[in-house]
Amino acid sequence: MGEHRRQEQTVAGAGPEPCYDEYLDVKGLDCPLPVLKARQVLNRLSPGSLLRVDATDPHARVDFEAYCARSGHELLHISNLPEEVRIFIKRSAA
């Protein structure tokens, strides 16, 4: 959690993933903790920054879609991997 990294990765068959500014590992946490922890990180990031979140909560996809719709942050990419969901969120200007 809290790792700063800017990189581009490729997931087999999914093409390149976006580069990111901050990484958040919430694997093993259940709703609502993944979204709450992501919100804390997004609040301290600069507008336009990109957050990568890795989660194992089975409802993470729906939860993050709803959170981004409410908060104004942009949900850029979601990858369903064998053991986790990888989510990329762009911090809004507000």
C-alpha positions in Angstrom: 0.0 0.0 0.0 1.2 3.5 -0.8 3.8 2.4 -3.3 4.7 5.1 -5.9 5.4 3.7 -9.3 4.9 4.8 -12.9 5.0 1.8 -15.2 3.2 0.1 -18.0 2.3 -3.5 -17.7 0.6 -5.9 -20.1 -1.9 -8.5 -18.9 -2.0 -11.6 -21.1 -4.7 -10.9 -23.8 -5.7 -7.6 -22.3 -3.2 -5.2 -23.9 -1.2 -2.6 -22.1 -2.6 -1.2 -18.8 -2.4 2.5 -18.0 0.6 4.0 -16.3 -0.1 4.9 -12.7 1.1 7.3 -10.0 0.0 5.4 -6.8 -0.6 1.8 -6.0 -3.1 0.5 -3.4 -3.3 -3.1 -2.4 -6.6 -3.9 -0.7 -6.5 -7.7 -1.4 -8.2 -9.5 1.4 -10.4 -6.6 2.5 -14.2 -6.6 2.0 -16.7 -3.9 1.3 -16.6 -1.0 2.2 -12.9 -1.0 3.1 -11.4 -1.1 -0.5 -13.4 2.0 -1.5 -12.7 3.8 1.7 -9.0 3.3 1.5 -9.0 4.3 -2.2 -10.9 7.5 -1.3 -8.2 8.4 1.3 -5.4 7.9 -1.3 -7.4 9.8 -4.0 -8.0 12.7 -1.6 -4.2 13.3 -1.2 -3.4 12.9 -4.9 -3.1 15.8 -7.4 -5.9 16.2 -9.9 -5.2 14.0 -13.0 -3.1 11.5 -11.0 -3.8 7.8 -11.6 -4.4 5.3 -8.9 -4.1 1.5 -9.4 -6.1 -0.6 -7.0 -5.8 -4.4 -6.7 -8.7 -6.0 -4.8 -10.1 -9.4 -4.1 -13.6 -8.3 -2.9 -16.1 -10.0 -5.2 -18.1 -6.7 -5.3 -15.1 -4.4 -6.0 -16.1 -3.8 -9.6 -19.6 -2.7 -8.8 -18.5 -0.8 -5.7 -15.8 1.2 -7.6 -18.1 1.9 -10.5 -20.7 3.4 -8.1 -18.1 5.3 -6.1 -16.6 6.9 -9.3 -20.0 7.8 -10.6 -20.8 9.6 -7.3 -17.4 11.2 -6.7 -16.5 12.4 -10.2 -13.3 10.4 -10.4 -12.9 8.7 -13.8 -12.8 4.9 -13.8 -10.4 4.3 -16.7 -9.8 0.5 -16.7 -10.9 -2.6 -14.9 -9.1 -6.0 -15.4 -10.6 -9.2 -14.1 -7.6 -11.3 -13.3 -7.7 -14.9 -12.0 -7.3 -14.0 -8.3 -8.1 -10.3 -8.2 -9.6 -7.2 -9.9 -7.3 -4.5 -11.0 -8.8 -1.0 -11.2 -7.4 2.3 -12.5 -9.0 5.5 -11.4 -8.1 9.0 -12.5 -8.4 11.7 -9.8 -10.9 14.4 -10.6 -10.1 18.1 -10.7 -12.4 18.8 -7.8 
